[in-house]
């Protein structure tokens, strides 16, 4: 650094140096106690001594007590100029200069510059202890090309500042240097492509150890959030595959978007990225996350379709608008940016209120599974409120209020869906074990049924032969006119007619299904229900015996229960099947009392609702049919309930 430049700085600091020297020890003593009453994770309120009039004086005690500080205030700001240390070699440059606090303005717009783009130079003079020591400076995301000088040395250059061949890049970087006494930080920034311009976030200055610890904690939080989101998303896919939960894939996508939207701290620390298209996509993923939250909230809370469609559409429009805003940042005007900022405030308020209203609506309907969402809704609404109360809040660790609010809401939705999926998975394991036991019992029943059928057939033949022998004996007795023998044979024939059972009724050639149909036929007859069963089971039906019996059993049981709820006759059930070369058709009709309750295309069960509000039998049948690409159609009429099943046959 030249002698004239050093002398100029000393003259500039005469009015400020004495004040800072007197106050430095006082600030150092108060700084730790002050943090207890400050937002310790807020860069702008982190209680340390701050520059004034472009100068910051630090003693050994200041650095020992506060090894980390954020340089928020009192920067010398030269608008529309890209200066270098050579411009200060002779004297203070003649260009216009103001003192600016970092964060009070997010672009280069001014009374003389109506666009948010341009260039500027930031200068700050540090008076450090006379003993040379190692210090570190963390440069945040600076938009969007810059040169960083320490004293007269070019320490860091990111991007290309030439307007004709500009290459906008940004990255969170940390530099380490040795210094003593008067040290000047000069930052020359240009931006022609982003809606932010210049130094938007305060740089961090302090000891190398303190900055490394801060960066390490910040990166660990980002890694934990991204990894947790990835693991939860993969588990959601795994359980969704096994339980066929309708929202599992949507929640996995939400976890992926959440991880992506919270990964910017990690990504910007590792890579120097261009503005286009990465920052547009970063904004887009934030509002895609909000869209997925709203969609899942509507599903979990069973919001009526009309309101769900309106809320989803609003979120889709705003996400698309945010993508357009981010990708066209190079051509944005200040009024348009201000309008977007206002619309963003309104959108966040609407989302927070909507989440609260829908959650209370669901709780009012006694949906116990949505109780965790009320806490998340309140937290999200509070996060939005704090985001408005502290618009300049810039966290030291993690994301802003809205990002934490979204993250908490994701965990609440995940907890709610997780319970459903784990419960479904547990039921699936239990069902698999029951299915295995039922298969064994069914095999035994089939074998026993076949033995019974064989015994019945053998008895029928024996009965037929026995009657034939009786007729022969009766003929011989008549020829001999032996009345005693004739009377005895007559008594035997009467006994046989009375005590030997007739062949039981049969409905189809499938023994397992036939036994099931006989059971429900007898049960319906005992309860004065007219029942007609006309069924034929094709050999190339792709269903197993368990699945076929499950379908028929669920349909017949529901039909009988619907008839039993009727207070007035007639009560009837009709089951018919038909097949062609490629398809199997089944139709079941039953009378009912005409009362139905439907929600989101699903019929609500009229049985005990302890475990589920929806009919388990119908959903079980639908699940089996979906596995074989079959369909089930429900046709409720005024007093007749019809279900039609279509199932492709195996080739």
Buried (B, 14 or more C-beta within 10 A) or exposed (E): BEEEBBEBBEEBBEEBBEEBEEBBBEBBEBBEEBBEEBBEEBBBBBBBBBBBBBBBBBBEBBBEBBBBBBBBBBBBBBBBBBBBBEBBBEEBBEEEBEEBBBBEBBBBBBEEBEBBBBBBBBBBBBBBBEEEBEBBBBBBBBBBBBBBBBBBEEBBBBBBBEEEEBBBBBBBBBBEBEBEEBBBBBBBBBBBBBBBBBBBBBBBBBBBEBBBEBBEEBBEBBBEBBEBBBEBBEBBBBBBEBBBBEBBBBBBBBBBBBBBBBBBBBBBBEEEBBBBEBBBBBBBBBBBBBBBBBBBBBBBBBBEEEBBEEBBEBBBEBBBBBBEBBBEBBEBEBEBBEEBEEBBEEBBBBBBEBBBBBBBBBBEEEBEBBEBBBEBBBBBBBBBBBBEEBEEBBBBBBBBBBBBBBBBBBBBBBEBBBEBBEEBBEBBEEEEEEBEEBEEEBEEBBEEBEEEBEEEEEBBEEBEEBBEEBEEBBEEBEEEEEEEBBEEBEEBBEEEEEEEEEEEEEBBEBBBBBBBBBEBBEBBEEEEBBBEBEBEBBEEBBBEBBBBBBBBBBBBEBBBBBBEEBEEEEBBBBBBBEBEEEEBEBBBBBBBBEEEEEEEEBBBBBBEEEEEBEBEBBBBBBEBBEEBEBEBEBEBEEEBBBBBBBBBBEE
